[in-house]
Amino acid sequence: GGGGAGERLVFVWTTLDAGVVTVKENMPCLTALAPGKTSVRAEAVGVDGHVYGRDDIVVEVIGLPDAGGMTLAVQKHIALGQEMSATIQPAPALTGMDAVAMAQICHSYKWLVDVPTVLGVGAALGQQFANPKLTMPVCGQAMNVNPGFTTRLVGRKVGVATIKVTMHCGDPGTRSMKKYHLSQKIQVVDTIPTLIGSVCPTWLLPPNYTSVPVLPIDNEAAIYRIMQDPTAMEPVLMVDEYGQIITGALEDVACVRAAPRPGTPA
């Protein structure tokens, strides 16, 4: 007697179509060879050769996207001294790829700024990237650093700079590998551009802009209300919970009015 499914089981991995995907026998590490669908099977096998359990999973291999399938998600304005993220995003509707898949097949990211005195990026901020050379991520190897498809930016000086990134997707040395180039102009604006001499502070802010916190929010006696043209189809600006002013796409004039909350002294 004795023995059973609790004793020394090993997992054996196989693929039903090695022309689409190959898999290591003792490790669930897949290598995609061609677009298509297949099943990968995992079997729990005992030392006696008996199969105690089996499960299949469908795997789809997609082709690498063209240049239009990748976008650079980043705001077009940043305040002086402010930090923000820039991230490469695949368009799932066009590519069938998500961020996890991109991290597994894309590599060798290189972020550059044409005017580094205006805009700081990546390594200049102490950021470390994985796979600095032309190599694919290693299956089963944990990444304890940024894989590279996102970086940090900081506004250093008022002006305009262009953020650029190059990346590779696919296995180096093969005809299937593709290289991508993405870029975006970013304007660094003064923390709060103000017209001096006005009866009240007047801010000149660009569209689609988020300021640093400029309005006090620790005093709950005040309510901020936005006053703008009532015929406007969308808000010109709003104030968030941190006291930041956020402008929309509409270029117009609006006022921020602080009013006392009901029941508090004016």
Protein Blocks (a to p, Z undefined) as FASTA:
>chain_A
ZZijknopadddddfblklpccdfkbccdcdfbgcddddddddddfkopafbdcdddddd
dddddfklpccdddfbdcehiacdddddddfklnopafklmmmmgghiacddfblmlpcc
hjlnopacehkbccdddehiacfbdfhlaccdddfbgcdddddddddedjehiakbccdd
dddddddddfbacdehiabdcddddehiacddfbdfkbmkbccdddddfkbcbdfbdcdf
kopacddfbdcdddddddddehiaZZ
